[in-house]
């Protein structure tokens, strides 16, 4: 072959190793590909449906983990009490179904109707809370905060959490910039609505729920834009009220004293036995846990293992990854709520979402803090995870409200409508009747 002969067809179309593409094409820049991939991820995070699916996914995962752990933590106590290892789990599963249905209905309610339902829900919550002090009410562990209606028990304070969030959002959305004035920030949400609900709950000696309600009230005021001096005065007044309730209750005073006593916190058979065994469970779990269902503390050593101290059983059986997963999921749920608060243009949605975020995250922090010994045992469940009908149903109802708000984010409703449902996607793989006829 002479020097001027053209290259053969076998080699003319091959890419040069250094070129990274077809002959004559410029080399591919990997930094451009990585940048495009990063922009694609950011674009997906900025999608109008991201908030919706974050709330739905994290809540569903927490409920699923909760059902599994309730079954594991309650199997021994269920066997001893009912002769069946799954009785508490079945009841919790039933509440999960009811709560899911309530959340699904709530997710379809428009923002306008949530504004209309705020006052009726508050009236229902106050009315039910008053019934606690009648013959229908009864006490659990010293807290008179329950209503017995035959085989059904209701905790009205859970409905009061939702009512406070919605009423506060309604009041301050209508006030607008007037919230910056102390008088408008106090009336009528702080006085008389919040004071009335708090007084009814605290009259039943339920300090744990009272603290959660205080966190909700503070979050609603903060998101609405109440002046800072109001928080100083209200904070001092609230702290004085909590101290007064502790000093006037022998049970609460004993809890504080025991929590501060190093000797008590080292005695597994003393007054601090529940806290000590909770720490034992976390210590036994170590890095990787003893395995699902293999807890030792649930064998009548740790009281309320499936309820207030379920986080300890999670740490014992699933180890550090299990506890970090719970923290991560609550963190993602909080970030989704914060994202909803920052992206919406509706003041009602912004304030209500902030209140629900404070409710779920604040209650989770109180529960986990009590389990790990950072704060005294107060007696509030871990939202969406612990056993408890009223707590689970109303938490899922609140998740449904958040989903309703997320659906109204600009562009979200149209994107959700354009996507086929899970049922339709599943049925799409089945052969249709027309295709079966043609195959015949």
C-alpha positions in Angstrom: 0.0 0.0 0.0 1.3 3.4 -0.9 1.5 6.2 1.6 -1.5 8.0 0.0 -3.8 5.0 0.2 -6.9 5.6 2.3 -7.4 3.5 5.4 -9.5 0.4 5.1 -13.2 0.3 6.0 -12.5 -2.0 9.0 -10.6 0.7 10.8 -12.1 3.9 9.5 -15.2 3.9 11.8 -13.4 2.9 15.0 -13.0 5.4 17.8 -9.6 6.6 18.8 -8.8 5.6 22.4 -7.8 9.1 23.2 -10.7 10.7 21.5 -13.3 8.8 23.6 -15.9 8.9 20.7 -16.2 8.5 16.9 -13.4 9.6 14.7 -13.2 13.3 14.4 -15.5 13.9 17.4 -14.2 16.0 20.3 -13.3 14.0 23.4 -16.0 13.5 26.0 -15.6 15.6 29.1 -16.4 13.6 32.2 -17.0 16.7 34.3 -19.8 17.6 31.9 -21.5 14.2 32.4 -21.1 14.5 36.2 -22.5 18.0 36.1 -25.5 16.9 34.0 -26.1 14.0 36.4 -26.0 16.5 39.4 -28.4 18.8 37.6 -30.7 15.9 37.0 -30.7 14.9 40.7 -31.4 18.6 41.7 -34.2 18.7 39.1 -35.8 15.7 40.6 -35.5 17.1 44.1 -37.1 20.4 42.9 -40.1 18.4 41.4 -43.5 19.5 42.7 -44.2 15.9 43.8 -41.0 15.5 45.8 -42.6 16.8 49.0 -45.7 14.5 48.6 -43.7 11.3 48.1 -41.2 12.2 50.9 -44.1 12.6 53.4 -45.8 9.4 52.1 -42.7 7.3 52.0 -41.3 8.2 55.4 -44.6 7.8 57.2 -45.3 4.5 55.5 -41.9 3.2 56.4 -42.2 4.3 60.1 -45.6 2.6 60.4 -44.3 -0.6 58.8 -41.3 -0.6 61.2 -43.6 0.1 64.1 -45.9 -2.8 63.3 -42.9 -5.2 63.1 -41.5 -4.0 66.3 -44.8 -3.9 68.1 -45.3 -7.6 67.2 -41.8 -8.4 68.4 -41.9 -6.3 71.6 -45.4 -7.3 72.7 -45.3 -11.1 71.9 -44.3 -12.1 75.4 -46.8 -9.8 77.2 -49.6 -10.8 74.8 -48.9 -14.5 75.5 -49.0 -13.9 79.3 -52.1 -11.8 79.2 -54.2 -13.2 76.4 -52.6 -16.6 75.7 -51.8 -15.4 72.1 -48.5 -13.8 71.1 -50.1 -11.6 68.4 -53.2 -10.1 70.1 -51.6 -6.6 70.7 -50.1 -6.7 67.2 -53.5 -7.5 65.6 -55.1 -4.6 67.5 -52.3 -2.3 66.3 -52.6 -3.5 62.7 -56.4 -2.7 62.9 -55.6 0.8 64.1 -53.1 1.2 61.3 -55.8 0.3 58.8 -58.2 2.7 60.3 -55.5 5.4 60.4 -54.6 4.8 56.8 -58.2 5.2 55.7 -58.5 8.4 57.7 -55.3 9.7 56.2 -56.4 8.7 52.7 -59.6 10.7 53.2 -57.7 13.6 54.7 -55.3 13.7 51.7 -58.3 14.3 49.4 -59.7 17.2 51.4 -59.0 20.6 49.9 -57.3 23.4 51.8 -60.6 25.4 51.8 -62.4 22.6 53.6 -59.6 22.3 56.2 -60.3 26.0 57.0 -64.0 25.2 57.3 -63.4 22.1 59.5 -61.0 23.8 62.0 -63.7 25.2 64.3 -65.9 22.1 64.3 -62.8 19.9 65.1 -61.9 22.2 68.0 -65.5 22.0 69.4 -65.4 18.2 69.1 -62.0 18.0 70.8 -63.1 20.2 73.7 -66.4 18.3 74.1 -64.6 14.9 74.2 -62.0 16.3 76.6 -64.8 17.4 79.0 -66.3 13.8 78.9 -63.0 12.6 80.4 -64.2 14.0 83.7 -67.6 12.2 83.6 -68.4 8.6 84.2 -67.1 7.7 80.7 -63.6 8.8 81.6 -60.9 6.8 83.3 -57.3 7.0 84.3 -54.2 5.1 82.9 -51.0 5.3 85.0 -52.3 8.2 86.9 -53.4 10.2 83.9 -57.1 10.7 83.5 -57.1 11.3 79.8 -59.2 8.5 78.3 -62.8 7.8 77.4 -64.2 4.3 77.4 -67.0 3.6 74.8 -67.6 -0.1 75.2 -64.6 -2.0 73.7 -63.2 1.3 72.2 -61.0 3.6 74.2 -60.4 7.2 72.9 -57.8 9.7 74.0 -59.4 13.1 73.1 -56.1 15.0 73.6 -54.8 13.5 70.3 -57.7 15.2 68.4 -56.9 18.4 70.3 -53.5 18.4 68.7 -55.0 18.5 65.2 -57.6 21.1 66.3 -55.0 23.5 67.8 -52.9 23.3 64.6 -55.8 24.0 62.3 -57.4 26.7 64.4 -54.1 28.5 64.9 -53.5 28.4 61.2 -56.9 29.7 60.4 -56.7 32.6 62.9 -53.3 33.8 61.9 -53.9 33.4 58.2 -56.8 35.8 58.5 -54.9 38.3 60.7 -52.0 38.6 58.2 -49.4 41.2 59.3 -51.4 42.0 62.5 -49.8 39.0 64.1 -46.8 41.2 64.7 -48.8 43.0 67.4 -48.9 41.2 70.8 -52.6 41.8 71.2 -53.5 40.1 67.9 -51.0 37.3 68.6 -52.7 36.5 72.0 -56.3 36.9 71.0 -58.1 34.6 70.3 -55.7 31.8 69.7 -53.5 31.9 72.9 -56.3 33.2 75.0 -58.9 31.6 75.3 -58.4 28.7 72.9 -55.0 27.3 73.8 -55.4 28.0 77.5 -58.7 26.1 77.5 -57.3 23.1 75.8 -54.2 23.0 77.9 -56.2 23.4 81.1 -58.5 20.5 80.3 -55.5 18.2 79.4 -53.5 19.2 82.5 -56.6 18.8 84.7 -56.3 15.1 83.9 -52.6 15.2 85.1 -51.2 14.4 81.6 -48.1 16.6 81.7 -46.5 14.8 78.7 -49.3 15.6 76.3 -49.4 19.1 77.8 -45.7 19.6 76.8 -46.5 18.5 73.3 -49.4 20.9 73.1 -47.0 23.7 74.3 -44.6 22.8 71.5 -47.4 23.0 68.9 -48.6 26.4 70.2 -45.1 27.8 70.1 -44.5 26.5 66.6 -47.8 28.0 65.3 -46.9 31.4 66.8 -43.4 31.3 65.5 -44.4 30.4 61.9 -47.2 32.9 62.0 -44.6 35.7 62.9 -45.6 36.5 66.5 -43.2 39.0 68.2 -40.2 37.7 70.1 -41.2 39.4 73.4 -44.3 37.3 73.4 -42.2 34.1 73.5 -40.2 35.5 76.4 -43.2 36.2 78.5 -45.1 33.1 77.5 -42.0 31.0 78.0 -41.5 32.3 81.5 -45.2 31.8 82.3 -45.1 28.3 80.9 -42.0 27.3 82.8 -43.5 28.6 86.0 -46.6 26.5 85.3 -44.6 23.3 84.7 -42.6 23.9 87.9 -45.8 24.4 89.9 -47.3 21.2 88.5 -44.2 19.3 89.4 -44.0 20.7 92.9 -47.7 20.0 93.6 -47.6 16.3 92.4 -45.8 13.7 94.5 -45.5 11.4 91.4 -43.9 14.0 89.2 -41.6 15.2 92.0 -40.5 11.6 92.6 -39.7 11.2 88.9 -37.6 14.3 88.8 -35.8 13.4 92.0 -35.1 9.8 90.8 -33.9 11.1 87.5 -31.4 13.3 89.2 -30.3 10.6 91.7 -27.2 8.7 90.5 -27.9 5.8 92.9 -31.5 5.4 91.6 -30.4 5.4 87.9 -28.0 2.5 88.7 -30.6 0.3 90.4 -32.5 -2.0 88.0 -34.9 -3.0 90.7 -35.6 0.4 92.1 -37.9 3.3 91.2 -35.8 4.0 88.1 -36.0 0.4 86.9 -37.8 1.2 83.7 -35.1 3.7 82.6 -32.3 1.4 83.7 -33.7 -1.6 81.7 -34.2 0.7 78.8 -30.5 1.6 78.8 -29.7 -2.1 79.3 -31.7 -2.9 76.1 -29.7 -0.3 74.1 -26.4 -1.6 75.6 -27.3 -5.2 74.8 -28.0 -4.3 71.2 -24.6 -2.8 70.7 -23.5 -2.1 67.2 -25.6 -4.7 65.2 -28.3 -5.8 67.7 -29.2 -9.3 69.0 -31.6 -10.0 66.1 -35.2 -9.4 65.4 -37.4 -11.1 68.0 -34.4 -12.0 70.3 -34.8 -9.2 72.9 -34.3 -10.2 76.5 -35.7 -7.1 78.1 -39.2 -7.7 76.7 -39.5 -10.8 78.9 -41.2 -8.8 81.6 -38.1 -6.8 82.5 -38.9 -3.6 80.6 -42.4 -2.2 81.3 -44.2 -0.6 78.3 -41.8 -2.3 75.9 -44.2 -2.1 73.0 -45.4 1.4 73.8 -43.3 4.3 75.4 -40.0 2.3 75.3 -40.3 0.7 71.9 -37.2 2.7 70.8 -35.2 0.7 73.4 -36.3 -2.6 71.9 -35.4 -1.3 68.4 -31.9 -0.6 69.7 -31.7 -4.0 71.4 -32.8 -6.1 68.4 -31.7 -4.0 65.4 -28.7 -2.3 67.0 -27.3 1.1 66.1 -28.5 0.9 62.4 -32.1 0.4 63.6 -32.0 3.5 65.9 -30.3 5.6 63.3 -32.9 4.6 60.7 -35.7 5.8 63.0 -33.8 9.1 63.5 -33.2 9.4 59.8 -36.8 8.8 58.9 -38.0 11.5 61.4 -35.4 13.8 60.0 -36.6 13.3 56.5 -40.2 13.8 57.5 -39.3 17.0 59.2 -37.3 18.2 56.1 -40.4 17.4 54.0 -42.5 19.5 56.3 -40.0 22.3 56.2 -39.9 22.1 52.5 -43.6 22.4 52.4 -43.5 25.4 54.7 -41.0 27.2 52.6 -42.5 26.5 49.2 -46.1 27.2 49.8 -47.7 30.7 49.2 -50.7 29.9 51.4 -50.3 31.2 55.0 -52.8 28.7 56.3 -50.8 25.8 54.8 -47.5 27.2 56.0 -48.6 27.6 59.6 -50.5 24.3 59.8 -47.6 22.4 58.3 -45.2 24.0 60.8 -47.5 23.0 63.7 -47.7 19.4 62.6 -44.0 19.2 62.1 -43.4 20.5 65.7 -46.0 18.0 67.0 -44.5 14.9 65.4 -40.8 15.8 65.7 -41.2 17.3 69.2 -43.1 14.2 70.5 -40.4 11.9 69.0 -37.6 13.9 70.7 -39.4 13.7 74.1 -39.9 10.0 73.7 -36.4 9.2 72.6 -34.9 11.6 75.1 -36.7 9.7 77.9 -35.5 6.3 76.7 -31.9 7.3 76.5 -32.1 9.1 79.9 -31.6 12.7 78.7 -34.9 13.7 80.3 -37.2 12.1 82.9 -39.8 9.5 81.8 -42.8 11.6 80.8 -44.9 9.0 79.1 -45.5 9.9 75.5 -45.5 7.4 72.7 -43.2 7.5 69.7 -45.4 8.8 66.8 -46.3 6.3 64.1 -44.2 3.6 65.8 -45.4 2.9 69.3 -48.5 0.8 70.1 -51.6 2.9 70.8 -54.7 3.4 68.8 -55.6 7.1 69.3 -52.0 8.1 68.8 -51.5 6.2 65.6 -54.8 7.1 64.0 -54.5 10.8 64.7 -50.8 10.8 63.6 -51.8 9.2 60.3 -54.7 11.7 60.0 -52.1 14.5 60.4 -50.0 12.9 57.7 -53.1 12.9 55.5 -53.4 16.7 56.1 -49.8 17.2 55.1 -50.4 15.2 51.9 -53.4 17.3 51.2 -51.3 20.4 51.5 -48.5 18.9 49.4 -51.1 18.0 46.6 -51.9 21.7 46.4 -48.3 22.7 45.7 -48.1 24.3 42.3 -47.9 21.6 39.6 -48.2 18.6 42.0 -51.8 17.8 41.4 -51.4 17.7 37.6 -48.3 15.5 37.9 -50.1 13.1 40.3 -53.1 12.9 38.0 -50.9 12.1 35.0 -49.2 9.2 36.7 -51.1 5.9 36.7 -52.1 4.4 40.0 -50.3 1.4 41.5 -53.5 -0.7 40.8 -53.6 0.3 37.2 -49.9 -0.3 36.7 -50.3 -3.7 38.3 -53.3 -4.6 36.1 -51.5 -3.4 33.0 -49.3 -6.5 33.0 -52.3 -8.8 32.8 -53.5 -9.8 29.3 -56.7 -8.0 28.2 -59.8 -9.8 26.9 -59.3 -8.5 23.4 -55.7 -9.8 23.3 -56.9 -13.2 24.6 -59.5 -13.4 21.9 -57.0 -12.5 19.2 -54.6 -15.2 20.5 -57.5 -17.7 20.2 
